[in-house]
């Protein structure tokens, strides 16, 4: 038997391998005789009657039975059909195809599920249900979320800042751009992006799907540092702090027409000073930031009262003295007097300063605009450059005495003049004789001088005496010597028949005082101040004649 056929033989339990012939014999001996097919097909009647089992055909022990006929030979094995014609093949194939189809279906379902999981999980945006400050970031990229959250917080951040006010008036505001604002926005976005991105994909998938129903809420924290404002706030305090401003004369208008209602002075009112404490203001600003109220900060300050008020200044610029005279109608003299008044008009003499008439007018020359006019030379009338200006200097002197100023230098003329009282004149000569007086008051002296027609006016303004007394000038004439007989003088420069005659002048011995009157005009004798004593010599009439005429004038005497 071939090895192929051996594969179809089955071994019984406990069988051992024997030669094929021996196996057949052994099998034959071991097997009892088998009834024929006819015999086995119908039941045997038992001698015992119905229902009894037939007696066995095997003889009892010790009695030999008949020999069984030999078994017929086994038929030759038939060739097996091809696999595809076997039922089990098709059954297995069907089962295999079913398994494959089921696997394909399962794979398809898994692929669809995997795609769905990937669509949910594998995105570069935030998952829905991840919220920051109440805003769902689902579907946003980090840049989009940052932009959206910035817009969300902008209105709140715009509140950051303070406004500084003074007496209810808003002066300056410090907004969010002036402070340092930091936040953990980037860290929060990183945390938000990490939500649902840890663990297995299936657990993540279920978690992400559940997020809209059970959202994750995160919060951005802002930190505001107001320290960059400190320098600016303290600068405002320093700027608003100021020293008090005393009232003062800011304008002196010597050309003002008081008759027309024009003001001679412009007075600036006083202003109180204030101190805005930088430390206090900064503490108030810090409190606004600590409380996050971000509102208005009303600045507190301390007032500094001025030392001088407008009322006091006005009282300090009272009219102290007015001196008026009339000049002769001589063109050159009028011209020179106008120049002198223009030089004096508008002078402000500060406390402690000394006024010099010569310095005020300067040299009296043709180059400075002066003209020839009548002067006194060696006690006699003459002509000279700048004639007439002594009338103005004499008026200034009297005004200075009446204004209670200290006279430093004053010189009399050669004789008493017709336009002013004896002892109250003041002659000047550039380089030799001057009029000097000092402002011994605590406030300035203002001088005005002008010509109106043939009238000259000099005014002085300043602070009156605290005791209310009014200074004035007073003269006491002690004697008036006679000029005596005329004097005849030969002068060859005088044309014959045309004598030159100089007027005679009585002498005068006079004392000059500064007196003080009260409101009733009464003189306060105890305050009377002696100023000077003048002795004007008597000046005889002088006739200057040509020598040829001399005898005629002598004989006529």
Phi, psi and omega in degrees: 000138180286162178296330178297318181288328179302334182291339181268358177274140180251137177269134175283167182291128180079004180289155177233159184283128177226163173298149186304319182294316179297322179297320180295315182296315182299318179295323183290317180292326183285329185277136172290162179293136183264135176295157177288169182296328182286321181293321184281351185272343179234154180285149179266140178278134179267148178291343182281349182113178182294146177087352180264148181283147179293151179290147181294149180277349181283130181293158179293163182299144179089352180244124182281137180265175179288152180284141176278145179289154179295145179289145179289155179293146177292143179291155179294143179299141179272147176294138181283146180289163178300157184301317185293349179261002179274141179298322182295329177300312183290324177298313179298322180296316179298315179299318180297315180296322177298318179296317179296318180296317179296319178296320179296319179296316179296320179297319179297316179296320178295320179297317178298317179296318180297320177297318180296317178298317180296319179298327181280316188269319189273068178233155178261023178241172178286149177283147176295137183103353174268113186242141175236119182053040176084354181262123177284122183269006183307132178082358181263145170280164178305319180294319178295320179294319179298317180295318181293319180290326176298316177295325179295320185271346183305313179302322179290319180291332178295341178287340185291125180143170179222157175240130180264129181236151177230120182054040177084355180259124179288126185253317184205146179239142174245112184262188185299334181289346182264357180242169179261114181244122176237158179211165176261032183303315182296318179295320179295321178294323176296317179296319180294322180290333181282346181296127178081011183243023174231151181098183179291159182296321182294315180294323176297317182301310179297322181294316182293321178295332183272348184303316180302329179276332179230074187292159173257123182253126177241160183228136175271131180254128178255140176241123182251123178247107183277001186304328177299343181278343191303313182299317180294319180295315179294327176296321177297317179299318180292321181294321183280343176281136182208154176285152177295150179249120178285147173297145184202161174282117180255352178209129176243119186246081185294340180272002184298142177264095183295332179295332180268007177087009178284144182273136178282330184233147169249124184247125175277126180295159177288157175227130178289145175272170178209154176237118173260113183288119181297322180296314181296318181294318180295321177298321179294321179293317179300322180297322178297320180287322180294322180274353181057033177275328174045061182235216183267135177248112178276118183284135174262151182208167180245132182279144174241115184284141177289159180275332184233128179262167178298322179298320179292321179295317179300322178290336182276354181238051176279155175288115184268324185207144173226128179234130181231138175219169177242138181256160178285153185276069177241123190304309183296324179295315178301318180301311181295322180294322177297319178297320180295318179296321179296325179290322183280327184297126178095001178293134174243117182258109183286160178306132179087347181279153178246130180272134175239120181294318181297319178293325181295316183272328185079182180300141178265093182227168177297326180295330179269005173101002183274159182234166177288134177204177184295132177225175175249124179233121180054039176083000182238150178294139182207186174239147179195166182293127177086015179306134178111340185289342179290338176295321178289317180298323179294321179293322178296321180298311181299319179296323179295319178297315181292339179269006175068033178268161182270121181278127181259316179213134175205139183232140178278165172279180180287333179211169182289134182264157184280339186269356182207155183294153176300136179087353181247005178275166179212106179273152179222155175208120188302123179096344182232307183245136184220164172248119182232135172211154186244140175277103181267010179274172177270358183230162183290161172247132181246133184242133173237145177207134180203164180245134176228099187069238176260006181264137178244136179229134174235130178234148173230134179244147178176196183272123177289168179296146180293332182279358177081002179282149181250120178287152176210167179253139183224140180240146176234108180277122182268325180199158177227082183300147179282150181284343180082193183285155177297156179245129179261127184235127176282135180211106184294343179283348180272128179299146178298137179080001181230073182294154176250121187248128174255137185293154174274150180224128176293145175286170180204127173252113188223142173253142184240134183231156167253123181245165181230129181248147175273185183298335179270002180086004181281137181281134176267092188303323184294344180258358182300133184244124175283130181259305180191169174236130181248139174239094176279120180289152174288138182239117180287160176294137180240132178240117179258124186230164174288142181308327181294336180264357189302314183298325179299317182285329180287316180295324181293332176289000000 
